[in-house]
């Protein structure tokens, strides 16, 4: 059976769904503010990655282990005071992320094309085998080693070119 609706009816349905979605996001945010991320996750049966993807987390102050989660974006997350592990994910973009205090693990991620807004990584930056990574985005500082083996960047940029753009304290491995 087919149901035919007008364009205005369709818009009403979409607006109604958005209002419900906005209310749900506000409820999640209020719960996180009241209980903290970990307890809110248990109460709401949500993983940390889901809160991040929804844009509800702007700062994380410890090791962010997202290895093996279905996360696609880091949403509104701006900074992490620890390392970030995105191995075995289908991450497509780093959202608003600008800084990571320690290491970033992004190896073997075919879905990432750019580091986007990321400006600094305090430790090592592992990008090996990111077969579609063509841009380092806004990156200007790596406090440790920069691993770029088997990436399009390793085939198009020399170590010298990379050093002109990015301050790397450790080694550049291409």
N, C-alpha and C positions, 0 to 999 in steps of 0.2 A: 504494500500500500504506500502510495506517495502522498505527502502532505505539501501543499503549495502555500507559501506564505509571501507576503509582500516585503519589500525592502525595509519599510518602517517597522514591521513586526520583527524582522531579523535584527535590526538595530536595537530594538527594545530587549530582545533576548540577550544579545551581547552585552549591553549596558547592565542588565540585571546580573549576569554572571560576573561582571567586573566588580559590581558592588559587593557581591558575596565574597569574591576573592580578596578585595580590599579589607573587608571585615575580618576575614580569616587571618590575613597577614598581620593586622593590628592585634588580634588575639594572640598570635604566636609571639609577636614582639613584646607585648605586655607580660606574657608568661616567662619569656627569656629574661626580661628586666627584673621580674620578681624572684625567679627561682635560679637563675644562672643557666648557662647553655646545657650543661650535662644533665641536670635534673629536669629541665624543660624537655629535653630530648626523650627522657624516660616517660614523663607524664604524657607527652603528645605523640609518643611512638614515632619519633622522627630522628634521623641521623644528623650529626653535625653537618655533613655535606649538604643535606637538604636545606638547613637554615642558611648556609653560606650561599647556595645557589638561588635561594629566594631573595637574597639581598639583605638579610637581617643581621649579618655580622660584618662590622667594619674593622675590627681589630682582634687579633688572637694573640695571646701572650705566652704560648708554649709551642712545643713540637706539634705541627699540624699534619697528622697522618691520614691522608685521603687515598692511600694505596688501595686499588681494587674497587673503589666506589664508582658509581655511574655518573659522577659529576661532569657537567659540561662547561660551566663557567664559575669563576670565583666571585661573580656579582659585585657587591659593594665593598668587599674586603679590600682594605687599603694597606695594612701592614701586619706583619707577623714577627713576634719577638722570639723566634726559634727557627727551626728548619721546616720546609714544606716538602712533603712527599706526594707526588702526583703520578707515580709509576702505576702502570696497569689501569689507567683511566682513559676516558675518551674526551678529556678536556679539550675544548675548542678555543677558549680564550681565558686570559688571566683577569678579566674584568677591570676593576679599578685599582688592582694591586700595584703599589709603587715601591715597597721595600720589604725585604726579608733580612732579618738579622743574621741568620746562619746560612745553611745550604738549601739549594733548590734542586730536587730530583725530578727531572722531566724526560728521562730516557725512554726510547722506543714508543713515543706518542705520535702516531701518524696524523692526528687531527689538529695539532697545533701548528699555526702558520706564522705567528708573530708573538713576541713577548709583550707587545702592546705598551701599556703605561709603566711597566716595571722599570725603575731607575737604578736600584741598587740591590745587590746580594752581598751580604757580609762575609759569607764563606765561599764554598765551591758552588759552581753552577754546572750541572750535568745536563747536557742537551744531546748527548750521543744518540744517533739513530732516529732522530726526529726527521723523518724523510720529507716532510713538507714545510719545515721551518725555513722560511726565506727572509725573515726580518728579525733583528734584535730589538726592534721597537725603540723605546726611549732609554734603553739601558746605557748607563754611563759609568758604572762602577761595579767591579767584582772584587771582593776582598780576598779571595783564594784563587783556585784554578778555574779556567773556563774550558770545558770539554765540549768540542764541536765535531767530533769524528762522525763521519757518515751522515752529514747534513748538507743541504744545498749551499749553506753558507760556507762550509769548509771547501767547497769546490769553486766558489765565486769570489771569496775574499782571502787575502793573505793575512798572516799574523800582523804584519805592518799596518795593513788597512784597518784591522780590528783595533790595534793599539792606538791609532789616531782617533778613533771614535770612543773607545772605552778604556778607562783606567783599570787594568787588571794587575793585582798585586802578585799573583802566582803565575803559573805557566798557562799558555794558550795551546791547547792540544787539538790540532785539526788533521 
